[in-house]
Amino acid sequence: MPLFQLILVAVIQGITEFLPVSSSGHLILLPGLTGLEDQGQLIDVAVHVGTLGAVVVYFWTEVKIGLLGLPRLARGKADTPGAKLALGLIIATIPVVLLGAVLHFTGLSDALRSVAVIGWTMLIFGLVLYWADQRGASVKTAADWTPRDAAIMGLWQAISLIPGTSRSGIAITGARTLGYGREDAARLSMLMSIPTILASGILLGAEVAIDADLAAARDSALAALLAFGSALLALSLMMRLLRSVSFTPYVIYRAILGVALLVYAYG
């Protein structure tokens, strides 16, 4: 793959994975609107691994707490912050894994990869995010996360399998409807991305690793590194901005892009 395209794919994935604007939608649009060759699943896996590394590094304190809680959870006890967090993440991941497997093995995931679908989801779920953000209370923090809230947010997250929805955006939407403040909603959404991206990476990686050659492995490593750097930067910037800015700028971007894509698709 040309170096320019590799850099472009990695940076787009890194920036858009955690912003509520849909990374998958942007990656599908890139070859569809520019005429560039599709980057393929191996590069997709690589850039997802890069963004996974970024969220683990940024939220390492919470990640470490959750990991330390796993042994206690394995003994059937969820009475510590770590065990509660680990339980919540497991519960929240189940819906997206089950639905993702169905879409993948039935081929429906490929049928949804169209400019029209992305245009509609960009617009509709951007407006839903705006509604939830403006109407949602800010009475809960990440420490208040319960298994019930995790299940509800997990169902919201499963909708993100439709390209253009945005995994982070729809999870944040669900959190805001449940009463979590903006920063805590984003924090929970990012933590939910860890097992979700990991599950996706394992599924896709197992299918493409066998056919990978040395050149493909080199490209993948570079893509992962670039995605890691851009994702860490975007994540840090968004979390800082949320202390003083709402999600409205992202909604405006989604609305403009959604309308433009619909004009392109139907015009």
TAQUIRA-V322481 format. One record per backbone hydrogen bond with DSSP energy under -1.0 kcal/mol. CO is the residue of the C=O (numbers start at 1). NH is the residue of the N-H. Records with the same first field share a line. If there is no record, write none. Layout:
CO->NH / NH
This chain:
2->6
3->7
4->8
5->9
6->10
7->11
8->12
9->13
10->14
11->15
12->16
13->17
19->21
22->26
23->27
24->28
25->29
26->30
28->32
29->33
30->34
31->35
40->44
41->45
42->46
43->47
44->48
45->49
46->50
47->51
48->52
49->53
50->54
51->55
52->56
53->57
54->58
55->59
57->60
59->63
60->64
61->65
62->66
63->67
64->68
65->69
69->73
70->74
72->77
73->76
80->84
81->85
82->86
83->87
84->88
85->89
86->90
87->91
88->92
89->93
90->94
93->97
94->98
95->99
96->100
97->101
98->102
99->103
100->104
101->105
102->106
103->109
107->111
108->112
110->113
112->114
114->118
115->119
116->120
117->121
118->122
119->123
120->124
121->125
123->127
124->128
125->129
126->130
127->131
128->132
129->133
130->134
131->135
132->136
140->181
141->144
142->145
146->150
147->151
148->152
149->153
150->154
151->155
152->156
153->157
154->158
156->159
157->160
158->161
159->162
162->165
166->170
167->171
168->172
169->173
170->174
171->175
172->176
173->177
174->178
175->180
176->179
179->139 / 140
181->185
182->186
183->187
184->188
185->189
186->190
187->191
188->192
192->196
193->197
194->198
195->199
196->200
197->201
198->202
199->203
200->204
201->205
202->206
204->208
205->209
213->217
214->218
215->219
216->220
217->221
218->222
219->223
220->224
221->225
222->226
223->227
224->228
225->229
226->230
227->231
228->232
229->233
230->234
231->235
232->236
233->237
234->238
235->239
236->240
237->241
238->242
240->243
241->244 / 245
247->251
248->252
249->253
250->254
251->255
252->256
253->257
254->258
255->259
256->260
257->261
258->262
259->263
260->264
261->265
262->266
263->267
